[in-house]
Amino acid sequence: MPSLFQKIFPSTLAIVAVLALTEIAGAQQASESSSRRLRFFATLTGAQEVPAVSTPMSGTIEAEFDEGFTTVRIRLEILNAAGVTGAHFHCNRPGANGPIVLGFFGPGPLLLSGTIAEGDLTNQNIDTSADCLTQVARPVNNIAALAFAMRDGLIYANVHTGANPAGEIRGQMLPGDADDDNGGDGDGGTGGGIKPPFTPPSFSPSPPPFSPSPNPFLPSPNPFLPSPPPFSPVPFPGLGSGGTGK
């Protein structure tokens, strides 16, 4: 007859396995959702301006597009900022200047709070009058077009100041995130923010250590039965004390 442990352990193991698979499926779904977002970044310096600008100012910018290309979330951080008047995305290749296609501020709806400007921008913020067709041989007239132009290296971020109204620091947008050693944070430094396929962790639950307990189904000694009398041999009739008889 199976013991109590043998009855309970298979059910417990099945419950643990179901919970593990549920957690893995949730993590995979979150990973797949995140993998459909395109992310780009740039490091902004005066050396990238055309012509180059000698300045202690520098900055970083990250841009993340939602999977439906309706919104781009911007986070711009400027170090040693002084006299900043505006910041924007422009269309053109490295080494060439181009028109503004999307303004963050000056003009634009975002605010520079201390050293950081961040927020969401939509198609309403695109400057559809920008002549990107002449500059990069394609129109950049909505968020989707901006994302794919960025993917192809045709968009740069530019920070303008009173001292350098054409731009004091600039950076070409690259696929990935700013804290990735290879141009991204592991979310796609070489693939436009696309995460690698999700690999679920291995799961091999170990059974609890087995320690047998007394079997409750085996009979135990009956405490109400009398104990047998002690054994004492009885002399054989007819034998004398000498053991020889008459």
Buried (B, 14 or more C-beta within 10 A) or exposed (E): EEBEEEEEBEEEEEEEEEEBEEEBEEEBEEBEEBBEBBBBBBBBBBEBBBEEBEBEBBBBBBBBBBEEBEBBBBBBBBEEBEEBBBBBBBBBBEEEBBBBBBBBBBEBEBEBEEEBBBBBBEBEBBBEEBEBEEBBEBBBBBBBBBBBBBBEBBBBBBBBBEEBEEBBBBBBBBBBBBEBEEBBBEBBBEBBBBBEEBEEEEEEEEEEEEEEEEEEEEEEEEEEEEEEEEEEEEEEEEEEEEEEEE
